[in-house]
Amino acid sequence: MPDWQPNWDDVVFDRTKAQSAIDECKLAAGALTNVLDGLDSAHASLAADATWAGAYRDDYDGERPLVAGEVRDARDALNQLATAIETAAGEAAAEQSRREADRARWRAEREREIAQERGPR
């Protein structure tokens, strides 16, 4: 028997669920991009409106960059999460392939040993 053992366990990773999570993260990030575009469009319209002035306008002008920053941060976090899940899925697949290759190598070594033990026929 070879003097080493492969990992006989398969990698536990649900690729379908991972892809679903990736898709949902990207969908939500896309929706937040639409929100940002809407904020920019609304701001352009309001900036051109000379009749809207006063405390509410001041509040809006002060808060809009903060809200836009939070939306950007959330969008970026979702995109980063999607990338991390994609990376993990790739690593899981690569590890499974390594394990399968090790198992095949172990079996081949074992077969050679058995053939040597039997000797020539």
Helices and strands as residue ranges (DSSP letters): H 15-48, H 55-118
